Amino acid sequence: MSLETLRNAGAALITAAIATASPALAQAPSAEKPGRGDFDFLVGRWKTEQKRNTTPLKDDGAWESFTAEIHMQKFPGGIGNFDVLNAPTWRPGYTGLAIRIFNGETGLWSIYWLNNKTGGIDKDTNELQVPVVGKFVNGVGIFENDEVFQGTPIRVQYRWDRVDADNVKWQQAFSFDGGKTWKVNWHMTGTRIKS
């Protein structure tokens, strides 16, 4: 089955789920924390320019640049959203998937990163890798977690900036001192693809 066929089948399933979702599910509980719509700006298709450090634990790591297309859709009932990243000129056949889930009780987002190499599964626990967690404040989204990367304990940070309706920025940074200082190792600029 081709990647395009798989993507279309997934989109059809999600569209069907949204169409049949109960109207009660589509309304957020009134007593919840704000933030459920914070990623709505990202709905749609985006052309992105990516720059990534290939060895982020080294001070002199080599950087690579590539383009990728991202397509973001919402889950039904305001649960969250997901986007699919395809970068055929970077890694043919590679697919990345960001899943963002909103907790209305805390007002926090959990972001999981999956790909078709590991599935986003931790090889030691056989469970999903720990998500970055956070929220938007004054239009900037900061999401962090503690993890071990190639045997080194780090703190990971994702940062989302909405530049305007048709332009976004994202970056990933590592901290080796518990969040006191940060070293950016991946950044992206995105431009909306208009239909």
Secondary structure, DSSP 8 states (H G I E B T S, - for coil): --HHHHHHHHHHHHHHHHHHS-TTTTS--TTS-S-TTTTGGG-EEEEEEEEEESSTTSTT--EEEEEEEEEEEE-GGGSEEEEEEE-TTTSTT-EEEEEEEEETTTTEEEEEEEETTTTTB-TTTSSB---EEEEEETTEEEEEEEEEETTEEEEEEEEEEEEETTEEEEEEEEESSTTSS-EEEEEEEEEE---
